[in-house]
Amino acid sequence: MRLFKYLILLTFLPLFSLRAQTFVYCSEGSPIAFNPQVTTDGTSNNAASYTIYNRLVDFAPGSTEIVPSLASSWEVSKDKLSYTFNLRKSVKFHTTKYFKPTREFNSDDVLFSFNRQKDKLHPFHHVGGGIYEYFQSMEMGKLIKEIKKIDDYKIKIVLSYPNAAFMANMAMPFMSILSKEYGESLTLKKEQNKIDHYPIGTGPFLFVRYIKDNQVRYKHHKEFFGNVPQIKNLVISITPDANVRYQKLKTGECHFIYAPAPSDLPAMKKNAKIKIVEGPGLNIAYLAFNTDKKPFDNLLVRKAISHALNKAAYIKAIYMGHAMVAKNPIPPGIWSYDDSIKDYNFDLKKAKELLKQAGYPNGFETEIWTLPITRPYNPNGKKMGEMMQADLAKIGIRVKLITYDWATYLSKANKGEHSLIQMGWTGDNGDPDNFLNILLGCASIKSGSNLSRWCDKSFNKLIVEAIRENDVALRTKMYKKAQRIFKKEAPWVPIAHSVVYRAMLNEVQGYKLSPLGHDIFSNVKLEKRKK
């Protein structure tokens, strides 16, 4: 009998060992692609940006401090127009079933990655459609005058004009470094489209496979230039329902869950096996008006809706109080936030008067697109949509609620097919430009991230001048003026700034909550808590 028990233990020992080395992250949605050059959503960034790829510089864990990554050091010219990056040597790209590199990372990979987005004649520029939302919204093509290869491990980037956020922008996911050699191998096989879906990077984890709408699997990169992750196998279990994520956490099917439902937080806090990490989010939830469509090209209509939505009620019912009412397009945690601005108060009588003045005394019919997945800035788009629908009915606006799967939602929204749409944003680098320019700048209409499709010349002039100014005090004045124009013209209804939560089993150690909304697991380990 003892021998039999011993044999059974030997049989299952590899399974126990594998489980101890596998980390399961229950996420809220499916990635759109596995290349942060072509995505902007947090779901896709969590699946690719900090697992598979690196950038020349990165943000230090849990902060917005710029630290070396693929560049070991850099020098900036006195006029702030030239940035010379010294590249790290002996950095290895991933070896997978579909690609085996023959050389290490060098300057050619940097030029390949940046010029793909910048140069319309680049062989990969039009692969996947030629839309690089961040790069184009931020007008990086105009900003970057030239990228020079000095030698295999040194490059110089020359700017057309100073840009106060340039280094922070370089640490953002869209500036991730791809393998030129991999691109060339795909070209020979005429499989260029695979570059965005079968990724090759230098990051701490390498891609194994993606089962659509189910899971993503990774292995740790044994030859990673930084600290090799202690987690040998990383699994993203795609679980859109927040309550189901919680159930999986309780049963141990997940070690870590994204954005727990506010209604589940009290029970989680009482569970001795679970710990919660929380922090203020650099985020904004909003309802955007498509100002290209009637009647939302009418300012009086936009103001009427701004007065009709009971934002305080949404905070109570949907966020369970774990958020604050928003009035500006940037969160209070971002410098230059103007707290002196007065919001449109909840006033149905005023809303009806404005609708009448606009020529709609009996209201009208429209649609609101509701978020299909949990986001840190909006935990329940469907419920918020139902509350908005009820509020607008009181002033005669009859609303039909519409939604799509996440990829379709983003694609159709970027094309401007919506009338009213729920959306939000978590800051990428701690700079006001990351909100005001990307979400409301004129250049962002074409790239798709300006969902209001609102282009105000005075507003745009301010944000363009502000990013070229290095004096923070002057930038602050310009951004405050821009916020006042935004409030007057009302291209959105800002809804909420939420507190960010993550929940995990106690055995998860080493996780740091990012102020930029990223979930990064390269430094995480699993340790059973000592009794």
C-alpha positions in Angstrom: 0.0 0.0 0.0 2.8 2.4 0.8 4.5 1.6 -2.5 1.2 2.3 -4.3 0.8 5.7 -2.6 4.4 6.5 -3.5 3.8 5.7 -7.1 0.7 7.8 -7.2 2.6 10.7 -5.7 5.3 10.3 -8.4 2.7 10.3 -11.1 1.1 13.6 -10.0 4.3 15.4 -8.8 5.0 17.0 -12.2 1.4 18.3 -12.2 1.8 19.8 -8.8 5.2 21.3 -9.9 3.7 22.8 -13.1 0.8 24.3 -11.2 3.1 25.9 -8.7 5.0 27.5 -11.6 1.9 28.7 -13.5 0.3 32.1 -12.8 -3.3 32.6 -14.0 -4.5 36.1 -14.6 -8.3 36.5 -15.1 -8.7 39.4 -17.5 -11.8 41.2 -18.6 -11.6 40.9 -22.4 -9.9 39.6 -25.4 -6.9 41.4 -27.0 -7.4 42.9 -30.4 -3.9 42.2 -31.5 -0.5 41.4 -30.0 1.4 44.5 -31.2 1.0 47.7 -29.2 1.8 49.8 -32.3 -1.7 49.0 -33.6 -3.7 49.0 -30.3 -4.6 51.5 -27.7 -6.9 49.6 -25.3 -5.7 48.5 -21.9 -6.8 44.9 -22.5 -4.4 44.5 -25.5 -1.6 46.3 -23.8 -1.8 44.0 -20.8 -1.6 41.0 -23.1 1.4 42.2 -25.1 3.2 45.4 -24.1 4.7 44.4 -20.8 4.8 40.6 -21.4 6.3 40.3 -24.9 8.0 43.6 -25.7 10.4 46.2 -24.4 11.0 49.9 -25.4 14.2 51.9 -25.4 13.1 53.3 -22.0 10.4 52.2 -19.6 8.5 53.4 -16.6 9.8 52.2 -13.2 7.4 49.7 -11.7 4.6 51.5 -9.9 5.6 55.0 -11.0 6.1 57.3 -14.0 9.9 57.6 -13.6 11.8 57.0 -16.8 14.4 54.2 -16.5 16.7 52.5 -19.0 15.5 49.4 -20.9 16.7 48.5 -24.4 18.7 51.7 -24.2 21.3 51.6 -21.4 21.8 55.3 -21.5 21.0 58.5 -23.5 22.1 62.1 -24.0 19.9 65.1 -24.9 21.3 68.1 -26.7 21.0 71.5 -25.1 18.4 72.7 -27.6 16.3 69.5 -26.7 16.1 68.6 -30.4 18.6 65.6 -30.5 18.3 62.4 -28.4 21.1 59.9 -28.7 20.4 56.4 -27.3 23.1 53.9 -26.5 21.6 50.5 -27.0 22.0 47.5 -24.7 24.1 44.7 -26.1 23.5 40.9 -25.9 19.7 41.2 -25.9 18.0 38.2 -27.4 14.8 38.0 -29.3 12.3 35.2 -28.5 12.7 31.8 -30.0 9.3 30.2 -30.7 7.8 27.5 -32.8 7.2 29.9 -35.6 10.5 31.9 -35.6 14.1 31.3 -34.5 16.3 34.5 -34.6 19.9 34.3 -35.9 21.1 37.6 -34.4 20.6 39.8 -31.3 18.8 43.1 -31.0 20.5 46.1 -32.6 19.9 49.5 -34.2 18.2 48.0 -37.2 15.3 46.8 -35.1 14.8 50.3 -33.7 14.7 51.8 -37.2 12.4 49.1 -38.4 9.9 49.6 -35.5 9.8 53.4 -35.6 9.8 53.8 -39.3 7.0 51.3 -39.7 4.8 53.9 -38.1 6.4 57.0 -39.5 7.3 56.2 -43.1 4.4 55.4 -45.5 6.9 53.8 -47.9 8.1 51.3 -45.2 7.3 47.7 -46.3 5.2 47.1 -43.2 3.5 50.5 -42.9 0.3 49.4 -44.6 0.3 45.9 -43.2 -2.9 45.7 -41.0 -4.4 48.9 -42.5 -1.7 51.5 -41.8 -3.5 53.0 -38.7 -1.2 53.7 -35.8 -3.5 55.5 -33.5 -1.1 56.8 -30.8 1.7 57.6 -33.3 -0.7 59.5 -35.5 -2.8 61.2 -32.8 0.4 62.6 -31.2 1.7 63.7 -34.6 4.9 61.8 -33.9 5.6 61.7 -37.7 5.8 65.5 -37.7 7.7 65.6 -34.4 10.4 63.1 -35.4 12.4 64.7 -38.2 15.0 62.0 -38.6 16.1 58.7 -37.1 19.8 58.1 -37.7 21.8 54.9 -37.2 25.2 55.9 -35.8 26.3 52.3 -35.4 24.8 48.9 -34.5 24.3 50.0 -30.9 23.7 53.8 -31.1 20.9 55.8 -32.7 20.1 59.5 -32.8 16.5 60.8 -33.0 16.3 64.4 -34.3 13.1 66.4 -33.5 11.5 69.1 -35.6 10.7 71.1 -32.5 11.1 70.6 -28.7 8.5 68.3 -27.1 8.2 68.3 -23.3 6.8 64.8 -23.1 9.1 63.1 -25.6 10.9 60.8 -23.2 7.6 59.9 -21.5 6.1 59.1 -24.9 9.1 56.9 -25.7 8.2 54.7 -22.7 4.6 54.2 -23.9 3.6 50.8 -25.4 3.3 52.0 -29.0 7.1 52.6 -29.1 7.8 48.9 -28.5 10.6 47.3 -30.4 9.9 44.6 -33.0 12.3 42.3 -34.8 13.4 43.4 -38.2 14.7 39.9 -39.0 11.2 38.4 -38.1 9.6 41.0 -40.4 11.9 40.0 -43.3 11.2 36.3 -42.7 7.5 36.9 -42.9 8.0 38.9 -46.1 9.7 35.9 -47.7 6.8 33.7 -46.8 4.3 36.4 -47.8 2.8 36.3 -44.3 3.4 39.9 -43.3 0.0 40.2 -41.4 1.3 37.7 -38.8 3.6 40.3 -37.3 0.7 41.8 -35.3 -0.8 38.5 -34.2 2.2 36.1 -33.8 4.6 38.3 -31.9 8.3 38.3 -31.5 9.9 40.6 -28.9 12.6 40.8 -26.3 10.4 40.9 -23.2 10.2 38.8 -20.1 7.6 36.4 -21.6 7.3 34.8 -25.0 4.0 34.0 -26.8 2.9 30.4 -27.0 -0.7 30.5 -28.3 -4.0 32.4 -28.2 -7.3 30.6 -28.1 -9.7 33.3 -29.2 -12.0 34.7 -26.4 -10.7 32.0 -24.1 -7.0 32.3 -23.1 -3.5 33.4 -23.9 -0.5 31.3 -22.9 3.1 32.4 -22.4 6.4 31.0 -21.2 9.1 32.9 -19.4 12.0 34.1 -21.6 15.0 32.2 -20.2 17.4 34.6 -21.9 15.7 37.8 -20.9 18.2 40.6 -20.4 16.6 41.7 -17.1 15.6 39.5 -14.2 14.1 36.3 -15.6 10.5 35.9 -14.3 10.1 33.4 -11.5 6.7 32.5 -13.1 7.5 29.9 -15.8 4.1 29.8 -17.3 1.7 32.8 -17.6 -1.9 32.3 -18.6 -4.4 35.0 -19.3 -7.9 33.5 -18.7 -10.4 35.7 -20.6 -13.4 36.2 -18.2 -15.6 39.2 -19.1 -18.0 38.9 -16.2 -16.6 40.4 -13.0 -18.6 38.1 -10.7 -17.3 35.1 -12.5 -13.8 36.4 -12.1 -14.4 36.6 -8.4 -15.7 33.0 -8.2 -12.6 31.8 -10.1 -10.4 33.7 -7.6 -12.2 32.1 -4.6 -11.8 28.6 -6.1 -8.2 29.2 -7.0 -8.7 29.0 -10.7 -7.2 32.4 -10.9 -4.4 33.9 -8.9 -5.2 37.5 -9.8 -8.3 39.2 -11.2 -8.7 42.4 -13.1 -11.1 45.1 -11.9 -13.3 43.4 -9.3 -16.9 44.5 -9.2 -17.4 47.2 -6.5 -20.3 45.1 -5.1 -17.8 42.2 -4.4 -15.2 44.3 -2.6 -16.7 44.0 0.9 -16.8 40.2 0.7 -13.3 40.1 -0.7 -12.0 42.2 2.2 -13.4 39.6 4.6 -11.8 36.6 2.9 -8.5 35.7 4.6 -7.3 34.1 1.4 -7.6 37.2 -0.7 -5.8 40.5 -0.7 -6.8 43.7 -2.5 -4.6 46.5 -3.8 -6.1 49.9 -4.5 -5.0 53.3 -5.6 -6.3 56.5 -7.3 -6.7 56.0 -11.0 -5.4 58.5 -13.6 -8.6 57.9 -15.5 -11.8 59.4 -16.9 -15.1 57.8 -17.9 -17.1 59.9 -20.3 -20.0 60.0 -22.8 -18.9 61.4 -26.1 -21.1 63.3 -28.5 -20.4 62.7 -32.2 -20.3 66.3 -33.3 -20.3 65.3 -36.9 -23.9 64.0 -36.5 -27.1 66.0 -35.9 -28.3 67.0 -33.4 -25.0 66.7 -31.6 -23.4 69.4 -33.7 -25.7 71.8 -31.8 -24.1 73.1 -28.6 -27.5 73.6 -26.9 -28.3 69.9 -27.3 -24.9 69.0 -25.8 -25.5 71.3 -22.9 -29.0 69.9 -22.4 -27.8 66.4 -22.1 -25.0 67.6 -19.8 -27.6 68.9 -17.4 -29.9 65.8 -17.7 -27.4 63.1 -16.6 -27.4 62.4 -12.9 -23.7 61.6 -12.5 -23.9 61.4 -8.7 -26.5 58.6 -9.0 -24.1 56.7 -11.3 -21.3 57.0 -8.7 -23.6 55.6 -6.0 -25.2 52.8 -8.0 -22.4 51.6 -10.3 -19.2 52.5 -8.5 -20.6 51.9 -5.1 -19.0 55.2 -4.1 -15.5 54.2 -5.2 -15.2 57.1 -7.6 -15.7 60.9 -7.8 -17.9 62.9 -10.2 -15.8 64.2 -13.1 -16.1 67.7 -14.5 -12.9 68.1 -16.6 -11.3 65.9 -19.3 -8.3 65.1 -17.1 -8.3 63.6 -13.6 -7.3 65.5 -10.5 -4.1 63.5 -10.2 -2.7 65.1 -13.4 -0.9 68.4 -13.0 -2.7 71.4 -14.5 -6.1 70.1 -13.4 -8.4 73.2 -13.1 -10.5 72.7 -10.0 -12.1 76.2 -10.3 -14.2 75.1 -13.3 -17.9 74.7 -12.5 -19.7 71.6 -13.8 -23.1 71.5 -15.5 -25.4 70.7 -12.5 -28.1 68.1 -12.7 -31.1 70.2 -13.7 -33.9 68.6 -15.7 -35.8 71.9 -16.0 -32.8 73.6 -17.4 -32.2 70.7 -19.8 -35.7 70.9 -21.2 -35.4 74.7 -21.7 -32.1 74.2 -23.7 -33.7 71.4 -25.8 -36.6 73.8 -26.6 -34.1 76.6 -27.6 -32.3 74.1 -29.8 -35.5 73.3 -31.7 -36.3 70.0 -30.0 -39.2 70.8 -27.6 -40.4 67.2 -27.9 -37.0 65.6 -27.8 -35.7 63.2 -30.4 -34.6 59.6 -30.9 -30.9 58.5 -30.7 -28.6 55.7 -29.7 -26.1 55.2 -26.9 -23.3 52.7 -27.4 -22.6 51.0 -24.0 -19.2 49.5 -23.0 -19.2 45.7 -23.5 -16.5 44.9 -21.0 -15.4 46.0 -17.6 -13.0 48.9 -17.6 -11.2 50.5 -14.6 -13.1 53.8 -15.4 -16.5 52.1 -15.9 -17.3 48.8 -14.1 -20.7 48.3 -15.7 -21.4 50.0 -19.0 -24.8 48.3 -19.5 -26.2 49.5 -16.2 -24.8 53.0 -16.8 -26.5 53.0 -20.2 -29.8 52.0 -18.6 -29.6 54.8 -16.1 -28.6 57.3 -18.8 -31.6 56.1 -20.9 -34.0 56.7 -18.0 -32.5 60.2 -17.3 -32.8 61.3 -20.9 -36.4 60.0 -21.2 -37.3 62.6 -18.6 -36.5 65.4 -21.1 -38.0 63.6 -24.1 -34.9 62.0 -25.6 -35.7 58.4 -26.5 -32.6 56.3 -26.4 -31.9 52.8 -27.9 -28.9 51.0 -26.2 -26.4 49.3 -28.5 -23.3 47.4 -27.9 -20.8 45.1 -29.8 -17.9 42.9 -28.9 -14.9 44.9 -27.8 -12.9 44.7 -31.0 -15.9 45.7 -33.1 -16.9 48.4 -30.6 -13.5 50.1 -31.0 -13.3 49.6 -34.7 -16.7 51.1 -35.4 -16.2 54.0 -32.9 -12.8 54.9 -34.5 -14.7 55.3 -37.8 -17.2 57.6 -36.2 -20.3 55.3 -36.7 -21.7 56.1 -33.3 -23.9 59.0 -32.1 -23.4 58.9 -28.3 -20.8 56.5 -26.9 -19.5 55.5 -23.5 -15.7 55.5 -23.4 -12.9 56.3 -21.0 -9.2 56.6 -20.7 -6.4 55.8 -18.3 -3.3 58.0 -18.6 -0.3 56.5 -20.3 2.5 58.7 -19.0 1.2 61.2 -16.4 1.2 64.2 -18.8 -1.9 66.3 -19.6 -1.1 66.0 -23.3 -1.9 62.3 -23.1 -5.5 63.2 -22.4 -6.1 66.5 -24.1 -4.2 65.8 -27.3 -4.9 62.2 -27.9 -8.6 62.3 -27.0 -9.6 65.8 -28.2 -6.9 67.1 -30.6 -7.8 67.8 -34.2 -5.2 65.3 -35.5 -6.9 62.6 -33.4 -10.0 62.7 -35.5 -8.3 61.0 -38.4 -6.5 58.4 -36.2 -9.8 57.6 -34.5 -9.1 58.4 -30.8 -11.1 61.7 -30.8 -14.5 60.0 -30.5 -16.3 63.4 -30.3 -14.8 64.3 -33.7 -14.6 67.8 -32.3 -12.0 70.1 -33.7 -11.8 73.5 -31.9 -9.1 75.8 -33.4 -8.5 77.7 -30.1 -8.4 74.5 -28.0 -6.1 72.8 -30.5 -3.7 75.8 -30.7 -3.3 75.8 -26.9 -2.5 72.1 -26.7 -0.1 72.2 -29.6 1.8 75.2 -28.1 1.8 73.6 -24.7 3.6 70.4 -25.7 6.4 72.5 -27.3 6.9 74.5 -24.1 9.3 73.1 -21.4 8.2 75.6 -18.7 5.7 73.7 -16.6 4.1 76.9 -15.3 3.4 78.2 -18.8 2.1 74.7 -19.9 -0.2 74.7 -16.9 -1.7 78.1 -17.9 -2.3 76.8 -21.4 -3.9 73.6 -20.3 -6.2 75.4 -17.9 -7.4 77.6 -20.7 -8.0 74.5 -22.8 -10.0 72.9 -20.1 -12.3 76.0 -19.9 -12.8 75.9 -23.7 -13.7 72.2 -23.4 -16.2 72.9 -20.7 -17.9 75.7 -22.7 -18.1 73.6 -25.8 -19.1 70.3 -24.1 -17.9 67.7 -26.6 -18.3 65.1 -23.8 -20.1 64.6 -20.6 -17.3 63.7 -18.2 -18.8 61.1 -15.8 -16.3 59.8 -13.2 -12.8 59.3 -12.0 -12.7 55.9 -10.4 -10.5 54.3 -7.7 -8.6 51.3 -9.2 -8.7 47.9 -7.6 -7.0 44.6 -8.2 -7.7 41.4 -6.2 -5.4 38.4 -5.8 -4.6 35.4 -3.7 -2.3 35.9 -0.7 0.4 33.8 -2.3 0.9 36.4 -5.0 3.9 38.5 -4.1 5.8 41.3 -5.9 2.9 42.9 -7.7 2.9 46.7 -7.9 -0.2 48.7 -8.9 0.7 50.9 -11.9 -0.7 54.5 -11.9 -0.9 54.0 -15.6 -3.3 51.1 -15.4 -1.0 48.3 -16.6 -0.8 44.9 -15.1 2.8 43.8 -15.1 3.8 40.3 -13.9 7.5 40.0 -14.7 8.4 40.6 -11.0 5.6 38.5 -9.5 6.1 35.2 -7.7 3.9 32.7 -5.9 4.8 32.0 -2.3 2.6 30.1 0.1 1.9 32.3 3.1 3.4 31.0 6.3 1.0 30.1 9.0 
